[in-house]
Structures are given as C-alpha cells and as structure tokens.
C-alpha cells in the first residue's frame, strides 16, 4: 500500500458480480486458492478430503453464483482431521 491505496503488481482479480448496486466494481481478491491448497493442508493435517456439499432436503443445492450455470455451482468443502495422538 502506498498512502493507503493498493498498488497492483499484477492485473487485479475481481470476484463477484460487477454492477451490483452495493458493490458496482465487484470484490478485489487478494489471494486465489488453487488446488495446491490441498497439498498445503496435507502438510498440516493427517486426513484431507475434498467433498461437494449439496443437500436438497435442507435447501442446499448450489452456491447461487449467478455467473456459473445460472447459480448451480455446488459448494466445495475441505474436511481436515489431525491424527489422534
């Protein structure tokens, strides 16, 4: 930051829907986790599982992201457990 302003070293990555009334420019992402996150978690936890979260009976059918298949992108969940000592 320079004088309270963000200095972009690379082109900024913006998440969310641009043009929303409350956040017309979207949300600036400072870090975008990739699948390398799984390897990082495996260095910390004994068990790391990747799951898709959906439960239509409870109303969880998507993450409601309007730009991905009309809001039908399923939520990804990481389940991590340390080994018992």
Secondary structure, 3 states (H helix, E strand, C coil): CECCECCCCCCCEEECCCCCCCCCCCEEECCCCCCHHHHHHHCCCCEEEEEEECEHHHCECCCCCCCCCCCCCCEEEEEEECCCC
